[in-house]
Amino acid sequence: MSTTLRATAPTVLGSQEAELDVPLCLERVRRGDDEAAGMLVRHLYPLVIKLVRAHLPRRTSEEDLAQTIFMKIFAKLGQYSGAVPLEHWISRIAVNTCLNQLRVEKVRPELRWADLSEEECQVLEMLARTEDNVHPANSLASKELLERMLERLKPEDRLVIQLLHVEERSVEEVRKLTGWSTSLTKVRAFRARRKLRKSLSKLMKEDLL
């Protein structure tokens, strides 16, 4: 099956499998049908690569991570009961695989005021004057600054901010994607926002020194 993944995934970027009968395809895959496995990869690839790009650890190749996700999907396919949409089940595997890779990397570089561009400094000053210190503005500089600040958080904190405030998903969507409970999602979001604000305050104080 891994041969099918290597042969199929890199060639299907942006393609769509027309009118795929997913239940029938899943049944054929479970019987070891490589052709059906290729069809399933082509059908799911746009969803998987979109999630990978949203949560990709910087030191990891997106194709390598997508490959890992598909290997997990096929290894766990027997566990899929159909109780939830296939896309929801796939998304949870993809998000948690990215989260695990972030844990492995454990890179939280120090961020200093001197490292920021002039535009990023202006964004930081603007954020410091608002109540919402985590939601990115529309400018590229603000998004880059937020990404650099997120890199300093623990993987779970980074993920919850990314999902709730960057992708603007609901708490319920985050719960489905991660498997966390509603209360745990809210607690992690609160703590992650507090850590971002502390980082923001530290940078502002550094500028005054």
C-alpha positions as CSV (number, residue, x, y, z in Angstrom):
1,M,0.0,0.0,0.0
2,S,2.9,2.4,0.7
3,T,4.0,2.0,-2.9
4,T,0.6,3.2,-4.0
5,L,0.9,6.3,-1.8
6,R,4.4,7.2,-3.0
7,A,3.3,6.8,-6.6
8,T,0.0,8.7,-6.3
9,A,0.3,11.6,-3.8
10,P,3.0,13.7,-5.5
11,T,1.0,13.8,-8.8
12,V,-2.4,14.7,-7.6
13,L,-2.0,18.2,-6.2
14,G,-5.1,20.2,-7.1
15,S,-6.9,17.3,-8.7
16,Q,-10.3,15.9,-7.7
17,E,-11.7,12.4,-8.0
18,A,-15.1,12.9,-9.7
19,E,-18.1,11.3,-8.1
20,L,-16.1,8.8,-6.0
21,D,-18.3,6.2,-4.3
22,V,-16.5,6.5,-0.9
23,P,-18.1,3.6,0.9
24,L,-17.5,1.2,-2.0
25,C,-14.0,2.5,-2.4
26,L,-13.3,1.9,1.4
27,E,-14.6,-1.6,1.1
28,R,-12.3,-2.3,-1.8
29,V,-9.3,-0.8,0.0
30,R,-10.1,-3.1,3.0
31,R,-9.9,-6.1,0.6
32,G,-6.4,-5.0,-0.5
33,D,-7.4,-3.3,-3.8
34,D,-4.4,-1.1,-4.7
35,E,-6.4,0.7,-7.5
36,A,-9.0,1.7,-4.9
37,A,-6.3,2.8,-2.6
38,G,-5.0,5.2,-5.2
39,M,-8.4,6.5,-5.9
40,L,-8.9,7.2,-2.1
41,V,-5.6,9.0,-1.9
42,R,-6.5,11.2,-4.8
43,H,-9.9,11.9,-3.2
44,L,-8.4,12.8,0.2
45,Y,-5.1,14.5,-0.8
46,P,-6.5,18.1,-1.1
47,L,-7.9,17.9,2.4
48,V,-4.7,16.3,3.9
49,I,-2.3,18.7,2.2
50,K,-4.4,21.7,3.2
51,L,-4.2,20.6,6.9
52,V,-0.5,19.9,6.6
53,R,0.2,23.3,5.2
54,A,-1.8,25.0,8.0
55,H,0.0,23.2,10.8
56,L,3.4,22.2,9.2
57,P,6.4,22.2,11.5
58,R,9.1,24.3,9.7
59,R,11.7,21.6,9.6
60,T,9.4,19.0,8.0
61,S,8.7,18.4,4.4
62,E,5.0,18.7,3.6
63,E,5.1,15.7,1.3
64,D,6.9,13.6,4.0
65,L,4.2,14.6,6.5
66,A,1.4,13.9,4.1
67,Q,2.9,10.5,3.4
68,T,3.0,9.7,7.1
69,I,-0.6,10.8,7.5
70,F,-1.7,8.5,4.7
71,M,0.2,5.6,6.1
72,K,-1.6,6.1,9.4
73,I,-5.0,6.4,7.6
74,F,-4.5,3.1,5.9
75,A,-3.1,1.4,9.0
76,K,-6.2,2.5,11.0
77,L,-8.8,2.1,8.3
78,G,-10.2,-0.9,10.0
79,Q,-11.1,1.3,12.9
80,Y,-13.3,3.6,10.9
81,S,-16.9,2.7,11.7
82,G,-18.6,5.4,9.6
83,A,-20.2,7.0,12.6
84,V,-18.7,10.3,11.6
85,P,-18.0,11.7,8.1
86,L,-14.8,10.3,6.7
87,E,-13.3,13.8,6.3
88,H,-13.7,14.4,10.0
89,W,-12.0,11.2,10.9
90,I,-9.1,12.0,8.4
91,S,-8.8,15.5,9.7
92,R,-8.3,14.3,13.3
93,I,-5.5,12.0,12.2
94,A,-3.9,14.7,10.1
95,V,-4.0,17.4,12.9
96,N,-2.8,15.0,15.6
97,T,0.1,13.8,13.3
98,C,1.2,17.5,12.8
99,L,0.9,18.0,16.6
100,N,3.1,15.0,17.3
101,Q,5.7,16.2,14.8
102,L,5.7,19.6,16.6
103,R,6.4,17.9,19.8
104,V,9.3,16.0,18.3
105,E,10.9,19.2,17.0
106,K,10.5,21.1,20.2
107,V,11.8,24.3,18.7
108,R,10.8,27.4,20.5
109,P,13.3,30.1,19.4
110,E,13.7,33.3,21.4
111,L,12.0,36.3,19.8
112,R,13.6,39.7,20.4
113,W,12.5,43.2,19.4
114,A,15.7,43.7,17.5
115,D,14.8,40.7,15.3
116,L,11.6,42.3,14.1
117,S,11.1,44.3,10.9
118,E,9.8,47.9,11.0
119,E,6.4,46.7,9.9
120,E,6.3,44.0,12.5
121,C,7.2,46.5,15.2
122,Q,4.3,48.7,14.1
123,V,2.0,45.8,14.2
124,L,3.2,44.9,17.7
125,E,2.5,48.4,18.9
126,M,-1.0,48.3,17.4
127,L,-1.7,44.9,19.0
128,A,-0.5,46.3,22.4
129,R,-3.2,49.0,22.1
130,T,-6.1,46.5,21.5
131,E,-7.8,44.0,23.7
132,D,-7.4,41.2,21.2
133,N,-3.7,40.4,21.2
134,V,-3.9,37.2,19.2
135,H,-6.1,37.8,16.2
136,P,-4.0,38.6,13.1
137,A,-4.7,41.7,11.1
138,N,-4.9,41.6,7.3
139,S,-1.3,42.7,6.6
140,L,1.4,40.2,5.8
141,A,3.6,41.6,8.6
142,S,1.0,40.9,11.2
143,K,0.6,37.3,10.1
144,E,4.3,36.8,10.0
145,L,4.6,38.3,13.5
146,L,1.9,36.1,14.9
147,E,3.5,33.0,13.3
148,R,6.9,33.9,15.0
149,M,5.2,34.3,18.3
150,L,3.3,31.1,17.9
151,E,6.5,29.2,17.3
152,R,7.5,30.0,20.9
153,L,4.5,28.2,22.3
154,K,4.2,24.6,23.2
155,P,2.6,22.5,20.4
156,E,-0.8,22.2,22.0
157,D,-0.9,26.0,22.7
158,R,0.2,26.8,19.2
159,L,-2.4,24.4,17.8
160,V,-5.4,25.8,19.7
161,I,-4.5,29.4,18.8
162,Q,-4.1,28.4,15.2
163,L,-7.4,26.7,15.0
164,L,-9.5,29.1,17.0
165,H,-8.0,32.5,16.1
166,V,-6.2,32.1,12.8
167,E,-8.5,29.6,11.1
168,E,-11.5,30.9,13.1
169,R,-12.9,27.5,13.9
170,S,-15.5,27.0,16.7
171,V,-14.7,25.3,19.9
172,E,-16.8,22.4,18.7
173,E,-14.8,22.1,15.5
174,V,-11.6,22.1,17.5
175,R,-12.9,19.4,19.8
176,K,-13.7,17.2,16.8
177,L,-10.4,17.8,15.2
178,T,-8.2,17.2,18.2
179,G,-10.3,14.8,20.4
180,W,-10.0,17.2,23.3
181,S,-13.0,17.9,25.5
182,T,-14.8,21.2,25.2
183,S,-13.6,22.3,28.7
184,L,-10.0,21.3,27.9
185,T,-10.1,23.2,24.6
186,K,-11.3,26.4,26.4
187,V,-8.7,26.1,29.2
188,R,-5.9,25.6,26.7
189,A,-7.1,28.5,24.6
190,F,-7.2,30.8,27.7
191,R,-3.7,29.7,28.8
192,A,-2.3,30.1,25.3
193,R,-3.7,33.6,24.9
194,R,-2.2,34.5,28.3
195,K,1.2,33.2,27.2
196,L,1.0,35.2,24.0
197,R,0.1,38.4,25.9
198,K,3.1,37.8,28.3
199,S,5.4,37.4,25.2
200,L,3.9,40.6,23.8
201,S,4.5,42.5,27.1
202,K,8.1,41.2,27.3
203,L,8.8,42.5,23.8
204,M,7.3,45.9,24.5
205,K,9.4,46.2,27.7
206,E,12.5,45.2,25.7
207,D,11.9,48.1,23.3
208,L,11.9,50.6,26.3
209,L,15.3,49.4,27.6
